[in-house]
Structure formats: structure tokens, C-alpha cells
Amino acid sequence: MKFLFRTLITAGALMIVAYVVPGLDVSGWVPAIVASVFLILANAFVRPVLIVLTFPITILTLGLFIFVINTAILLFVASFVDGVQITNFVSAFIGSLLLSAISTVASKHI
């Protein structure tokens, strides 16, 4: 049940981010839900591997490289999901920051 709530929260956050950030477009709720499922799975399985592999860079940048990893995961998911388009890295970076913030705040209230 928690996975369903997290999926809906992430899909809603993705729709909000798509409305606010130029260059990040989501064509509807179905692509948002599919993208949120892929984001949750990528954050569960791919992100830890990337964090371990890029640990020295993360240490040198005092943890700021984590934002680049989040952006790469968002770009990776958008490349697979029809209906989610990201035009450039800056849009993906801002979108990943907002998506993380909105999802974190909303998930705290479950």
C-alpha cells in the first residue's frame, strides 16, 4: 500500500514540476504514473550503485554530486517513458531538485 501512495505522490510531484519547469513536459497522468514507477525502481536499485561508484567524486564535491546523479536518473527514466520529454540538462537538474523536495515533503505526511 505504501508503494501505491509513493507512486501517486511522485506522479503528482512530476505533474507539478512539469507545470513549473520549462523544458520538462509530461503529456498526462498515465505517463506520469509510469514515470513515477520507473523513478521509484531506479532510485531503489540504480541510485545506490551509482552512489558507490561515484563516491570519490561525491566526497570531493562535498556531496553535491548527488544532485547530478538524481538528474541522470531523471533523464534516464524520461528517455524510456513515452509522454515525458526533457529538453536539456538544466531543465532536468531543476526538475530533479523540485521533484525531490516535493516528494520528500509529501511523503513525510503519509
N, CA, C and O atoms as a DFTB+ gen file, in Angstrom:
440 C
 N C O
     1  1       0.811      -1.192       0.000
     2  2       0.000       0.000       0.000
     3  2       0.865       1.270       0.000
     4  3       0.516       2.288      -0.598
     5  1       2.006       1.167       0.695
     6  2       2.895       2.318       0.748
     7  2       3.488       2.620      -0.629
     8  3       3.700       3.781      -0.979
     9  1       3.756       1.556      -1.415
    10  2       4.269       1.742      -2.772
    11  2       3.259       2.501      -3.628
    12  3       3.645       3.357      -4.424
    13  1       1.975       2.198      -3.473
    14  2       0.927       2.887      -4.231
    15  2       0.880       4.366      -3.865
    16  3       0.790       5.221      -4.747
    17  1       0.939       4.674      -2.568
    18  2       0.933       6.073      -2.151
    19  2       2.172       6.803      -2.650
    20  3       2.082       7.938      -3.119
    21  1       3.321       6.157      -2.551
    22  2       4.555       6.786      -3.025
    23  2       4.500       7.028      -4.534
    24  3       4.979       8.049      -5.027
    25  1       3.909       6.072      -5.262
    26  2       3.770       6.227      -6.709
    27  2       2.874       7.410      -7.046
    28  3       3.207       8.210      -7.920
    29  1       1.749       7.527      -6.365
    30  2       0.830       8.641      -6.624
    31  2       1.433       9.981      -6.216
    32  3       1.231      10.986      -6.898
    33  1       2.166      10.001      -5.118
    34  2       2.824      11.241      -4.690
    35  2       3.884      11.656      -5.707
    36  3       3.982      12.830      -6.063
    37  1       4.666      10.703      -6.165
    38  2       5.699      11.017      -7.151
    39  2       5.093      11.453      -8.478
    40  3       5.615      12.355      -9.132
    41  1       3.994      10.816      -8.879
    42  2       3.319      11.216     -10.122
    43  2       2.755      12.631     -10.000
    44  3       2.874      13.429     -10.929
    45  1       2.150      12.939      -8.870
    46  2       1.644      14.295      -8.656
    47  2       2.757      15.322      -8.633
    48  3       2.626      16.409      -9.196
    49  1       3.863      14.972      -7.973
    50  2       5.009      15.876      -7.938
    51  2       5.587      16.079      -9.336
    52  3       6.011      17.182      -9.684
    53  1       5.603      15.022     -10.130
    54  2       6.100      15.130     -11.506
    55  2       5.197      16.039     -12.341
    56  3       5.689      16.811     -13.164
    57  1       3.889      15.953     -12.137
    58  2       2.969      16.837     -12.855
    59  2       3.169      18.303     -12.438
    60  3       3.126      19.202     -13.278
    61  1       3.385      18.535     -11.144
    62  2       3.635      19.901     -10.663
    63  2       4.938      20.434     -11.250
    64  3       4.995      21.572     -11.717
    65  1       5.973      19.615     -11.224
    66  2       7.279      20.030     -11.752
    67  2       7.182      20.305     -13.247
    68  3       7.789      21.257     -13.740
    69  1       6.429      19.485     -13.974
    70  2       6.265      19.702     -15.415
    71  2       5.532      21.005     -15.692
    72  3       5.770      21.650     -16.713
    73  1       4.648      21.392     -14.794
    74  2       3.916      22.654     -14.960
    75  2       4.822      23.857     -14.672
    76  3       4.682      24.907     -15.300
    77  1       5.744      23.701     -13.727
    78  2       6.567      24.826     -13.275
    79  2       7.837      24.999     -14.103
    80  3       8.227      26.124     -14.415
    81  1       8.483      23.891     -14.459
    82  2       9.798      23.957     -15.104
    83  2       9.646      23.943     -16.625
    84  3       9.103      22.988     -17.181
    85  1      10.121      24.993     -17.306
    86  2      10.099      24.948     -18.763
    87  2      11.144      23.951     -19.271
    88  3      12.249      23.862     -18.736
    89  1      10.777      23.214     -20.300
    90  2      11.684      22.222     -20.848
    91  2      11.446      20.825     -20.318
    92  3      12.095      19.879     -20.763
    93  1      10.528      20.677     -19.376
    94  2      10.159      19.370     -18.847
    95  2       8.659      19.218     -19.081
    96  3       7.853      19.929     -18.481
    97  1       8.298      18.294     -19.949
    98  2       6.901      18.136     -20.339
    99  2       6.416      16.726     -20.050
   100  3       7.092      15.744     -20.360
   101  1       5.227      16.641     -19.449
   102  2       4.559      15.364     -19.214
   103  2       3.190      15.484     -19.864
   104  3       2.443      16.422     -19.584
   105  1       2.859      14.527     -20.738
   106  2       1.642      14.658     -21.543
   107  2       0.366      14.228     -20.836
   108  3      -0.715      14.382     -21.404
   109  1       0.444      13.701     -19.630
   110  2      -0.769      13.323     -18.914
   111  2      -0.461      12.504     -17.679
   112  3       0.697      12.299     -17.314
   113  1      -1.539      12.036     -17.036
   114  2      -1.371      11.294     -15.794
   115  2      -0.799       9.897     -16.004
   116  3      -0.031       9.414     -15.172
   117  1      -1.161       9.250     -17.092
   118  2      -0.657       7.894     -17.322
   119  2       0.863       7.895     -17.500
   120  3       1.538       7.092     -16.857
   121  1       1.431       8.765     -18.348
   122  2       2.899       8.813     -18.418
   123  2       3.535       9.223     -17.090
   124  3       4.632       8.769     -16.765
   125  1       2.863      10.073     -16.326
   126  2       3.405      10.483     -15.025
   127  2       3.452       9.306     -14.059
   128  3       4.422       9.151     -13.318
   129  1       2.416       8.482     -14.062
   130  2       2.394       7.319     -13.174
   131  2       3.440       6.289     -13.610
   132  3       4.138       5.717     -12.772
   133  1       3.547       6.056     -14.915
   134  2       4.562       5.116     -15.413
   135  2       5.960       5.633     -15.076
   136  3       6.818       4.868     -14.637
   137  1       6.186       6.921     -15.279
   138  2       7.497       7.505     -14.964
   139  2       7.773       7.438     -13.463
   140  3       8.911       7.208     -13.054
   141  1       6.751       7.634     -12.647
   142  2       6.973       7.568     -11.201
   143  2       7.328       6.155     -10.757
   144  3       8.154       5.984      -9.861
   145  1       6.721       5.138     -11.364
   146  2       7.087       3.756     -11.038
   147  2       8.539       3.505     -11.420
   148  3       9.297       2.930     -10.639
   149  1       8.931       3.934     -12.620
   150  2      10.319       3.757     -13.043
   151  2      11.288       4.562     -12.171
   152  3      12.389       4.097     -11.879
   153  1      10.883       5.771     -11.753
   154  2      11.741       6.566     -10.877
   155  2      11.938       5.887      -9.527
   156  3      13.050       5.851      -9.001
   157  1      10.864       5.352      -8.973
   158  2      10.966       4.668      -7.686
   159  2      11.879       3.451      -7.801
   160  3      12.725       3.220      -6.937
   161  1      11.708       2.679      -8.864
   162  2      12.547       1.497      -9.055
   163  2      14.010       1.871      -9.318
   164  3      14.923       1.228      -8.799
   165  1      14.224       2.910     -10.124
   166  2      15.594       3.349     -10.405
   167  2      16.259       3.899      -9.143
   168  3      17.445       3.666      -8.908
   169  1      15.495       4.624      -8.340
   170  2      16.059       5.138      -7.091
   171  2      16.343       4.024      -6.097
   172  3      17.222       4.160      -5.246
   173  1      15.607       2.926      -6.199
   174  2      15.828       1.808      -5.280
   175  2      16.997       0.933      -5.708
   176  3      17.723       0.422      -4.855
   177  1      17.198       0.747      -7.017
   178  2      18.196      -0.206      -7.477
   179  2      19.406       0.424      -8.165
   180  3      20.531      -0.023      -7.942
   181  1      19.210       1.437      -8.985
   182  2      20.311       2.023      -9.761
   183  2      21.056       3.080      -8.947
   184  3      22.285       3.134      -8.983
   185  1      20.328       3.910      -8.222
   186  2      20.943       5.007      -7.477
   187  2      21.992       4.541      -6.471
   188  3      23.062       5.147      -6.407
   189  1      21.739       3.487      -5.674
   190  2      22.791       3.059      -4.743
   191  2      24.077       2.617      -5.443
   192  3      25.174       2.866      -4.944
   193  1      23.943       1.970      -6.585
   194  2      25.132       1.545      -7.337
   195  2      25.900       2.772      -7.835
   196  3      27.127       2.820      -7.747
   197  1      25.176       3.754      -8.355
   198  2      25.833       4.974      -8.831
   199  2      26.498       5.736      -7.690
   200  3      27.574       6.308      -7.867
   201  1      25.868       5.745      -6.535
   202  2      26.456       6.443      -5.394
   203  2      27.755       5.773      -4.970
   204  3      28.731       6.454      -4.654
   205  1      27.776       4.443      -4.960
   206  2      29.004       3.737      -4.597
   207  2      30.096       3.969      -5.642
   208  3      31.254       4.192      -5.286
   209  1      29.743       3.920      -6.916
   210  2      30.735       4.099      -7.969
   211  2      31.307       5.510      -8.018
   212  3      32.468       5.700      -8.379
   213  1      30.502       6.490      -7.657
   214  2      30.948       7.886      -7.732
   215  2      31.297       8.454      -6.358
   216  3      31.332       9.671      -6.179
   217  1      31.552       7.585      -5.398
   218  2      31.841       8.039      -4.038
   219  2      33.020       9.013      -3.958
   220  3      32.909      10.012      -3.248
   221  1      34.146       8.777      -4.649
   222  2      35.247       9.746      -4.564
   223  2      34.859      11.133      -5.088
   224  3      35.240      12.145      -4.500
   225  1      34.108      11.182      -6.181
   226  2      33.671      12.481      -6.720
   227  2      32.709      13.154      -5.750
   228  3      32.749      14.371      -5.569
   229  1      31.849      12.360      -5.132
   230  2      30.894      12.904      -4.173
   231  2      31.623      13.488      -2.968
   232  3      31.233      14.536      -2.455
   233  1      32.666      12.825      -2.520
   234  2      33.455      13.347      -1.400
   235  2      34.153      14.647      -1.788
   236  3      34.164      15.602      -1.012
   237  1      34.737      14.684      -2.992
   238  2      35.434      15.897      -3.441
   239  2      34.497      17.090      -3.595
   240  3      34.901      18.232      -3.378
   241  1      33.247      16.826      -3.968
   242  2      32.283      17.919      -4.155
   243  2      31.420      18.148      -2.919
   244  3      30.436      18.886      -2.970
   245  1      31.791      17.515      -1.813
   246  2      31.077      17.655      -0.538
   247  2      29.611      17.242      -0.643
   248  3      28.740      17.835      -0.007
   249  1      29.353      16.226      -1.449
   250  2      28.007      15.677      -1.567
   251  2      27.155      16.281      -2.660
   252  3      26.044      15.809      -2.903
   253  1      27.641      17.303      -3.318
   254  2      26.828      17.964      -4.341
   255  2      26.673      17.130      -5.607
   256  3      25.768      17.377      -6.403
   257  1      27.544      16.148      -5.799
   258  2      27.430      15.297      -6.984
   259  2      26.187      14.422      -6.929
   260  3      25.770      13.894      -7.960
   261  1      25.588      14.254      -5.770
   262  2      24.332      13.503      -5.634
   263  2      23.243      14.152      -6.491
   264  3      22.396      13.455      -7.050
   265  1      23.263      15.468      -6.596
   266  2      22.277      16.162      -7.434
   267  2      22.446      15.777      -8.907
   268  3      21.461      15.655      -9.636
   269  1      23.675      15.589      -9.335
   270  2      23.940      15.166     -10.713
   271  2      23.444      13.733     -10.924
   272  3      22.913      13.413     -11.987
   273  1      23.611      12.878      -9.925
   274  2      23.102      11.511     -10.016
   275  2      21.578      11.516     -10.125
   276  3      21.012      10.785     -10.938
   277  1      20.913      12.337      -9.312
   278  2      19.445      12.448      -9.391
   279  2      19.005      12.938     -10.762
   280  3      18.011      12.461     -11.309
   281  1      19.744      13.887     -11.313
   282  2      19.421      14.407     -12.638
   283  2      19.607      13.337     -13.699
   284  3      18.784      13.209     -14.605
   285  1      20.674      12.573     -13.594
   286  2      20.924      11.497     -14.565
   287  2      19.831      10.441     -14.507
   288  3      19.419       9.921     -15.544
   289  1      19.360      10.122     -13.318
   290  2      18.277       9.139     -13.190
   291  2      17.001       9.679     -13.802
   292  3      16.280       8.940     -14.473
   293  1      16.704      10.953     -13.588
   294  2      15.503      11.548     -14.194
   295  2      15.613      11.548     -15.718
   296  3      14.636      11.241     -16.401
   297  1      16.770      11.884     -16.255
   298  2      16.974      11.849     -17.706
   299  2      16.863      10.422     -18.243
   300  3      16.297      10.199     -19.313
   301  1      17.399       9.466     -17.505
   302  2      17.339       8.059     -17.892
   303  2      15.892       7.577     -17.963
   304  3      15.501       6.915     -18.924
   305  1      15.107       7.906     -16.957
   306  2      13.697       7.483     -16.941
   307  2      12.919       8.176     -18.049
   308  3      12.085       7.549     -18.703
   309  1      13.178       9.457     -18.270
   310  2      12.458      10.195     -19.312
   311  2      12.781       9.647     -20.702
   312  3      11.962       9.765     -21.613
   313  1      13.949       9.057     -20.877
   314  2      14.292       8.505     -22.185
   315  2      13.507       7.234     -22.491
   316  3      13.356       6.874     -23.659
   317  1      13.004       6.548     -21.467
   318  2      12.258       5.316     -21.662
   319  2      10.749       5.499     -21.703
   320  3      10.050       4.684     -22.304
   321  1      10.239       6.536     -21.086
   322  2       8.794       6.701     -20.951
   323  2       8.284       7.629     -22.046
   324  3       8.710       8.779     -22.151
   325  1       7.366       7.114     -22.860
   326  2       6.716       7.956     -23.864
   327  2       5.784       8.924     -23.150
   328  3       5.032       8.528     -22.260
   329  1       5.836      10.181     -23.537
   330  2       4.990      11.196     -22.918
   331  2       5.732      12.052     -21.912
   332  3       5.168      13.013     -21.387
   333  1       6.989      11.724     -21.631
   334  2       7.824      12.548     -20.748
   335  2       9.023      12.999     -21.565
   336  3       9.830      12.181     -22.007
   337  1       9.131      14.306     -21.762
   338  2      10.232      14.874     -22.535
   339  2      10.985      15.893     -21.689
   340  3      10.388      16.723     -21.003
   341  1      12.308      15.808     -21.757
   342  2      13.169      16.784     -21.098
   343  2      14.103      17.320     -22.170
   344  3      14.802      16.552     -22.830
   345  1      14.117      18.645     -22.346
   346  2      14.857      19.229     -23.456
   347  2      16.346      19.396     -23.179
   348  3      17.157      19.235     -24.091
   349  1      16.726      19.718     -21.938
   350  2      18.148      19.941     -21.668
   351  2      18.492      19.562     -20.233
   352  3      17.620      19.241     -19.426
   353  1      19.790      19.608     -19.941
   354  2      20.280      19.200     -18.628
   355  2      19.812      20.145     -17.528
   356  3      19.511      19.705     -16.419
   357  1      19.749      21.427     -17.823
   358  2      19.347      22.404     -16.807
   359  2      17.900      22.172     -16.385
   360  3      17.582      22.240     -15.198
   361  1      17.034      21.901     -17.337
   362  2      15.638      21.600     -17.005
   363  2      15.545      20.335     -16.166
   364  3      14.757      20.268     -15.223
   365  1      16.347      19.336     -16.505
   366  2      16.359      18.097     -15.733
   367  2      16.907      18.340     -14.327
   368  3      16.406      17.769     -13.358
   369  1      17.927      19.180     -14.214
   370  2      18.518      19.469     -12.913
   371  2      17.526      20.184     -12.002
   372  3      17.337      19.793     -10.850
   373  1      16.899      21.226     -12.522
   374  2      15.910      21.956     -11.730
   375  2      14.719      21.056     -11.420
   376  3      14.189      21.078     -10.309
   377  1      14.304      20.271     -12.399
   378  2      13.190      19.352     -12.182
   379  2      13.501      18.305     -11.129
   380  3      12.635      17.973     -10.320
   381  1      14.715      17.777     -11.120
   382  2      15.062      16.772     -10.114
   383  2      15.126      17.379      -8.720
   384  3      14.756      16.727      -7.744
   385  1      15.592      18.620      -8.616
   386  2      15.602      19.290      -7.314
   387  2      14.189      19.476      -6.785
   388  3      13.900      19.153      -5.633
   389  1      13.309      20.002      -7.639
   390  2      11.923      20.225      -7.215
   391  2      11.193      18.918      -6.949
   392  3      10.424      18.818      -5.993
   393  1      11.428      17.918      -7.787
   394  2      10.784      16.623      -7.603
   395  2      11.205      15.990      -6.283
   396  3      10.372      15.426      -5.574
   397  1      12.467      16.076      -5.953
   398  2      12.948      15.538      -4.681
   399  2      12.334      16.284      -3.502
   400  3      11.911      15.671      -2.522
   401  1      12.289      17.599      -3.602
   402  2      11.748      18.400      -2.496
   403  2      10.264      18.130      -2.283
   404  3       9.824      17.912      -1.154
   405  1       9.494      18.143      -3.364
   406  2       8.049      17.930      -3.251
   407  2       7.750      16.518      -2.758
   408  3       6.896      16.332      -1.891
   409  1       8.443      15.528      -3.302
   410  2       8.212      14.146      -2.889
   411  2       8.583      13.925      -1.435
   412  3       7.884      13.208      -0.719
   413  1       9.670      14.531      -0.992
   414  2      10.094      14.371       0.405
   415  2       9.084      14.987       1.355
   416  3       8.712      14.376       2.358
   417  1       8.645      16.185       1.044
   418  2       7.691      16.864       1.925
   419  2       6.359      16.104       1.941
   420  3       5.765      15.921       3.004
   421  1       5.895      15.670       0.789
   422  2       4.617      14.968       0.724
   423  2       4.709      13.586       1.374
   424  3       3.745      13.137       1.995
   425  1       5.835      12.915       1.244
   426  2       5.986      11.576       1.814
   427  2       6.089      11.593       3.331
   428  3       5.787      10.593       3.981
   429  1       6.507      12.703       3.897
   430  2       6.605      12.809       5.349
   431  2       5.226      12.747       6.010
   432  3       5.117      12.413       7.190
   433  1       4.195      13.063       5.266
   434  2       2.846      13.120       5.827
   435  2       2.030      11.863       5.598
   436  3       0.823      11.856       5.844
   437  1       2.668      10.796       5.131
   438  2       1.927       9.535       4.940
   439  2       1.816       8.843       6.279
   440  3       1.233       7.763       6.370
